[in-house]
């Protein structure tokens, strides 16, 4: 595998490349009903969201807020084209809601997080209209989306916000310090590495060089993890984010939170995008969505 270009040297090119990658992947919407809309954001902005409902199911169903990844700076949840949300709707049997939150560095923390939290509030407020069970609302995301999932669970607890029944974090970005053993040892330039993580937070944080970092921007720094919803944490063995994910899972357990942990051997960060048809990618997605389905079973 050739060395890849630096993702942050040309953000617009990286965003175009992510879009081209999305375009190259099969899209089958035949099993879902889709509704695209914009909701009022926290700063006078409009937030594009899409609602995916399995066809032919009257409900009420559980709901899952899906938060896309992309280092807080790229990636999109295109209206009606979120393949992960479609898979959640079909395989979990849930109403999946995807949110196209504002991206850094044009919109630094807390803009994207607050957009996602607004989408969570919208689900709770429109549960009857969506024909979902307000007691079975989960949040899930990969990479930066996994970190935002953790942030929303903490934020909702501390604000007394919408109840989250389950938080499902897939290779989450959780710690701006990136000083774990896996971050130090996994430096292969072909894959996500420690230099990439440092650049991620330089683009995301409001004051990258400040000594004090907002805790919701770096959930691993939060001292009190009690009172959070049950969790699923998936890490990859060759991912520099591996140890912060596993450490967070351990701390949740130490706080009395039920946690399911999965560490995928021999896998690197977002390996499923470079090897989507591999047995490992299919089995990992089956594990992730199967756990989510079981957690939300009525």
C-alpha positions as CSV (number, residue, x, y, z in Angstrom):
1,X,0.0,0.0,0.0
2,X,1.6,3.4,-1.0
3,X,2.1,6.2,1.4
4,X,-0.9,8.4,1.5
5,X,-0.9,12.2,1.3
6,X,-1.3,14.3,4.4
7,X,-5.0,14.7,5.0
8,X,-4.7,18.3,6.2
9,X,-2.4,19.7,3.6
10,X,-5.3,20.4,1.3
11,X,-8.6,20.1,3.2
12,X,-10.8,20.8,0.2
13,X,-8.9,18.1,-1.8
14,X,-9.4,15.6,1.1
15,X,-13.1,16.4,1.3
16,X,-13.4,15.9,-2.5
17,X,-11.6,12.5,-2.2
18,X,-13.8,11.4,0.7
19,X,-16.8,12.3,-1.5
20,X,-15.4,10.3,-4.4
21,X,-14.9,7.4,-2.1
22,X,-18.5,7.6,-1.0
23,X,-19.6,7.8,-4.7
24,X,-17.6,4.6,-5.5
25,X,-19.4,2.5,-2.9
26,X,-22.7,0.8,-3.7
27,X,-25.9,2.6,-2.6
28,X,-29.1,0.6,-2.1
29,X,-32.0,2.6,-0.7
30,X,-34.7,0.0,-1.6
31,X,-35.2,-1.2,1.9
32,X,-35.8,2.2,3.6
33,X,-38.1,5.2,3.5
34,X,-36.0,8.4,3.5
35,X,-36.9,11.9,4.7
36,X,-34.4,14.7,4.2
37,X,-34.9,18.0,6.2
38,X,-33.2,20.8,7.9
39,X,-33.6,21.7,11.5
40,X,-32.8,24.9,13.4
41,X,-29.3,24.8,14.8
42,X,-27.9,26.3,18.0
43,X,-26.2,29.3,16.4
44,X,-28.9,30.4,13.9
45,X,-27.6,27.8,11.4
46,X,-29.6,25.1,9.7
47,X,-28.6,21.4,10.3
48,X,-29.3,18.9,7.4
49,X,-30.5,15.6,8.8
50,X,-31.9,12.5,7.1
51,X,-34.3,10.0,8.6
52,X,-34.1,6.4,7.5
53,X,-37.0,4.0,8.4
54,X,-37.1,0.3,7.4
55,X,-39.9,-0.1,4.9
56,X,-43.1,-1.9,5.9
57,X,-42.6,-1.6,9.7
58,X,-45.3,0.4,11.5
59,X,-43.4,0.8,14.7
60,X,-42.8,2.1,17.3
61,X,-39.1,1.4,16.7
62,X,-35.9,2.3,18.5
63,X,-34.0,5.3,17.1
64,X,-30.3,5.6,16.5
65,X,-28.5,8.9,15.9
66,X,-25.6,8.2,13.6
67,X,-22.6,10.6,13.7
68,X,-20.2,10.3,10.8
69,X,-16.4,10.4,11.2
70,X,-13.7,12.3,9.4
71,X,-11.3,13.9,12.0
72,X,-14.0,16.5,12.7
73,X,-12.9,18.2,9.5
74,X,-14.1,16.1,6.5
75,X,-16.6,13.4,5.8
76,X,-20.2,14.2,5.1
77,X,-23.6,12.7,5.8
78,X,-25.1,13.4,2.4
79,X,-28.9,13.7,2.4
80,X,-30.4,10.3,1.7
81,X,-27.0,8.7,1.0
82,X,-25.7,7.7,4.4
83,X,-24.8,4.1,3.8
84,X,-24.1,3.4,7.5
85,X,-27.4,4.9,8.5
86,X,-29.2,2.7,5.9
87,X,-27.4,-0.4,7.3
88,X,-28.5,0.6,10.8
89,X,-32.1,1.0,9.8
90,X,-32.1,-2.4,7.9
91,X,-30.0,-4.5,10.2
92,X,-30.8,-3.1,13.6
93,X,-34.5,-2.5,12.8
94,X,-34.4,1.1,13.9
95,X,-35.2,4.6,12.7
96,X,-31.7,5.9,11.9
97,X,-31.1,9.7,11.9
98,X,-27.9,11.0,10.3
99,X,-26.7,14.5,11.0
100,X,-24.5,16.6,8.7
101,X,-22.8,18.7,11.4
102,X,-20.6,21.7,10.9
103,X,-16.9,20.9,10.2
104,X,-13.6,22.2,11.6
105,X,-11.6,24.3,11.1
106,X,-14.3,26.6,9.7
107,X,-16.4,25.7,12.7
108,X,-14.3,24.6,15.6
109,X,-15.5,23.0,18.8
110,X,-18.2,23.1,20.1
111,X,-20.1,23.8,16.8
112,X,-20.2,20.2,15.5
113,X,-20.9,18.7,18.9
114,X,-23.8,21.2,19.5
115,X,-25.2,20.4,16.1
116,X,-25.3,16.7,17.0
117,X,-26.8,17.4,20.4
118,X,-29.5,19.5,18.7
119,X,-30.3,16.5,16.5
120,X,-30.6,14.3,19.6
121,X,-33.0,16.8,21.1
122,X,-35.0,16.9,17.9
123,X,-35.4,13.1,17.9
124,X,-36.7,13.2,21.5
125,X,-39.1,16.1,20.7
126,X,-40.4,14.4,17.6
127,X,-40.5,10.8,18.9
128,X,-44.3,10.5,18.3
129,X,-44.1,11.9,14.8
130,X,-41.1,9.6,14.0
131,X,-43.0,6.6,15.5
132,X,-40.0,5.8,17.7
133,X,-39.8,4.6,21.3
134,X,-38.3,7.5,23.2
135,X,-36.9,5.1,25.8
136,X,-34.8,3.3,23.2
137,X,-32.7,6.0,21.6
138,X,-29.0,5.2,21.0
139,X,-26.1,7.3,19.6
140,X,-23.3,5.7,17.5
141,X,-20.4,6.9,15.4
142,X,-17.0,5.9,14.0
143,X,-13.7,7.7,14.7
144,X,-14.5,11.4,15.3
145,X,-18.2,10.3,15.3
146,X,-17.4,7.9,18.1
147,X,-15.8,10.7,20.1
148,X,-18.8,12.8,19.5
149,X,-21.0,9.9,20.7
150,X,-19.1,9.9,24.0
151,X,-19.4,13.7,24.2
152,X,-23.2,13.6,23.7
153,X,-23.6,11.0,26.4
154,X,-21.7,13.2,28.9
155,X,-23.4,16.4,27.7
156,X,-26.9,14.9,28.0
157,X,-26.1,13.6,31.5
158,X,-24.8,16.9,32.7
159,X,-27.5,19.1,31.1
160,X,-30.3,16.8,32.1
161,X,-31.0,16.3,28.4
162,X,-32.6,13.5,26.3
163,X,-32.2,10.0,27.7
164,X,-29.7,7.9,25.8
165,X,-30.3,4.2,26.1
166,X,-27.0,3.1,24.6
167,X,-23.8,4.7,23.4
168,X,-21.9,2.7,20.7
169,X,-18.4,3.9,19.9
170,X,-16.5,2.5,16.9
171,X,-12.8,3.3,16.9
172,X,-13.5,6.5,18.8
173,X,-11.3,9.7,19.0
174,X,-11.4,10.5,22.7
175,X,-8.2,12.1,23.9
176,X,-6.5,15.2,22.6
177,X,-3.3,14.3,24.5
178,X,-2.6,11.3,22.2
179,X,0.1,10.0,24.5
180,X,-0.9,6.4,24.9
181,X,1.4,3.5,24.0
182,X,-0.5,2.7,20.8
183,X,-0.3,6.4,19.7
184,X,3.5,6.3,20.3
185,X,4.2,3.0,18.6
186,X,1.8,3.0,15.6
187,X,3.5,5.4,13.2
188,X,3.1,3.8,9.8
189,X,2.6,6.7,7.4
190,X,0.2,4.6,5.2
191,X,-2.4,4.6,8.0
192,X,-3.7,7.0,10.6
193,X,-0.9,7.8,13.0
194,X,0.0,10.1,15.9
195,X,0.9,13.0,13.6
196,X,-2.6,12.8,12.1
197,X,-4.2,12.9,15.5
198,X,-2.2,15.9,16.5
199,X,-3.3,17.8,13.4
200,X,-6.9,16.7,14.0
201,X,-7.0,18.5,17.3
202,X,-5.1,21.5,16.0
203,X,-8.0,22.0,13.6
204,X,-10.8,21.1,16.0
205,X,-10.0,22.8,19.3
206,X,-10.9,26.4,19.7
207,X,-7.4,27.2,21.2
208,X,-5.1,24.3,20.1
209,X,-2.2,25.5,22.2
210,X,-4.2,26.3,25.4
211,X,-3.3,24.5,28.5
212,X,-7.0,24.0,29.4
213,X,-9.1,22.0,26.9
214,X,-12.9,21.7,27.2
215,X,-13.6,18.3,28.6
216,X,-16.4,17.5,26.2
217,X,-13.9,18.0,23.4
218,X,-11.7,15.3,24.9
219,X,-14.0,12.9,26.8
220,X,-11.1,10.8,28.1
221,X,-10.3,13.8,30.4
222,X,-13.6,13.7,32.2
223,X,-13.1,12.5,35.8
224,X,-16.7,11.3,36.6
225,X,-18.1,8.7,34.2
226,X,-20.9,7.6,36.5
227,X,-24.5,7.8,35.4
228,X,-23.7,7.2,31.7
229,X,-25.6,4.8,29.5
230,X,-24.4,1.3,28.7
231,X,-21.7,1.2,26.0
232,X,-20.1,-0.7,23.2
233,X,-16.5,0.2,22.4
234,X,-14.7,-1.2,19.3
235,X,-11.0,-0.7,18.8
236,X,-8.6,-1.9,16.1
237,X,-5.3,-3.6,17.1
238,X,-3.2,-1.5,14.7
239,X,-4.9,1.8,15.4
240,X,-3.1,4.6,17.3
241,X,-6.5,5.3,18.9
242,X,-6.7,1.7,20.3
243,X,-5.5,2.4,23.8
244,X,-7.5,5.5,24.5
245,X,-10.6,3.5,23.4
246,X,-9.8,0.5,25.7
247,X,-8.8,2.8,28.6
248,X,-12.1,4.6,28.3
249,X,-14.0,1.3,28.3
250,X,-12.1,0.2,31.4
251,X,-13.0,3.5,33.2
252,X,-16.6,3.1,32.2
253,X,-16.6,-0.4,33.7
254,X,-14.9,0.9,36.9
255,X,-17.7,3.4,37.2
256,X,-20.3,0.6,37.1
257,X,-21.3,1.1,33.5
258,X,-22.1,-2.1,31.5
259,X,-19.7,-2.2,28.6
260,X,-19.1,-4.6,25.7
261,X,-15.6,-4.3,24.3
262,X,-14.3,-5.6,20.9
263,X,-10.7,-5.3,19.8
264,X,-10.3,-6.3,16.2
265,X,-6.9,-8.1,15.7
266,X,-4.7,-7.2,12.8
267,X,-6.9,-4.2,11.7
268,X,-6.0,-0.6,11.2
269,X,-8.1,2.6,11.5
270,X,-11.1,2.5,9.1
271,X,-9.8,-0.7,7.5
272,X,-13.3,-1.4,6.3
273,X,-13.0,1.4,3.8
274,X,-9.8,0.0,2.2
275,X,-11.0,-3.6,2.4
276,X,-14.8,-3.4,2.4
277,X,-15.4,-6.8,1.0
278,X,-13.0,-8.7,3.4
279,X,-14.4,-11.2,5.8
280,X,-13.0,-9.2,8.6
281,X,-14.8,-6.1,7.6
282,X,-18.1,-7.9,7.2
283,X,-17.7,-9.7,10.5
284,X,-16.8,-6.5,12.3
285,X,-19.8,-4.7,11.0
286,X,-22.0,-7.7,11.9
287,X,-20.6,-7.6,15.5
288,X,-21.2,-3.8,15.8
289,X,-24.7,-3.7,14.4
290,X,-25.7,-7.0,16.1
291,X,-24.7,-5.6,19.5
292,X,-26.7,-2.4,18.8
293,X,-29.7,-4.5,17.8
294,X,-29.5,-6.6,21.0
295,X,-29.1,-3.5,23.1
296,X,-32.2,-1.9,21.7
297,X,-34.4,-5.0,21.5
298,X,-37.8,-4.3,23.0
